[in-house]
């Protein structure tokens, strides 16, 4: 799935989040978690429909858990020009271990409840 860029006002600070991150480990077992993205626009951002499709397309990828933040970072950097791009991935516990993976600029994700989810 290809991310599509759209033009916006430069200097806009943007944060995206999704609790629907899912991809496969090398063992074939699924990793589930939340994705947080933050950056300052240089006049471009990602079309949200293509971003949702991109996140869904990761379900077909087989990766080491430690590589997922870098994979997303590189996919975004290949499409749009931004400042301060940071990726945080919080994976659900597996085997009693919780993982938080970060790549790029450090930030503390804002975690909001999805009020429309049942």
N, C-alpha and C positions, 0 to 999 in steps of 0.2 A: 504494500500500500504506500502510495506517495503522498507526502504532506504537501498541501498547497498554501502558498503565501497570499496574503492580502495586504494592501497598503493602508496604513493608519497614521495618526499623528506621531511624529517622533517625540521621544521622551516619555511616552506612556509606560507606566509601571504595570506589569501584567503578572498575575498568578493564576495558574490552572491547577486543578486537582481532579483526580478520579479514583474512586474506590474500587474500580473494576479491572485492575491490572491482573493479568493472568498470562503465564508463559510456562514452558516445559523445562524441567531440569534435564541434565544429560542422562539421568536415570529413567526419564520418561514420566516422572511424577510431577504434578503441577505445583507451581508456586503461585500464590495469590497475595495480593497486597494493594497498597494505595500508592499513587503517584502524585508528586507535587513538583510543579515547574514554576520558576520565577525568573523574570528578566525585564530589562528596560529596552523598549523598542527603539530602533533606529529608523523607524518609518515603515516597519513590516511586522506582521504577526502571522500566526497560523490560522487558517480557516478552521473553525471548530468542528464542522462536519468531517473534514479530512483528518483532524486530530483524533476524533472518536473512532473513525475507521482504522487509523494507524494503531491506536491502543488495542482495538479488537484484533488486528492482524498479528499482534505479538503472540497470540495464542498458538500460532502455528510455528513459532520459533523455539528452538532448543538452545538454551544458554546456561552458563554457570550463573548462579544467583548474583555473584559479585560483578558480573559484566552488564547487568540490565541497565543501570543508571548511565553508564558510558554509552551503551547502544542508543538510548533515547537522546542523550546529549548530542551525539554525532549526527543523528537523524535530523534534529532541529537545526543544528549549525549548518548542515548541508543545504538547507532551504531558505533560511532567513538570516539577516544580519542583526545581531542584538548585542547589548552590553550586559555584563553581569549574569549570564545564564547559569542557573543552578538547578540541579535535579536532585530530588530526595525520593527514595523508594522505601516504604515501610512494608516489609513482608510479614505475612501471618506466620505464627510460630509453627515450626516443623521440628519434631523430635524434642520439643521443649525449648527450642532456641528461637528467639526473636531476632530479626536482622533489620538494621537501617543502613541503607547504602546511599552515599552522596557522591555527586561528581559536579565539578565546576564551582561556582561561587557558593559559599556557605550561607545558609539562611535557615530560619526556624519556620516551618510550614504553619500556616493558619489552618486549623482543622475545624471545619464546620459540619454540623449535622445536615443531612439531606432531608429537608422538611417535606419533600414530595414523595419520598420513598416509603412504601408500606411494608 
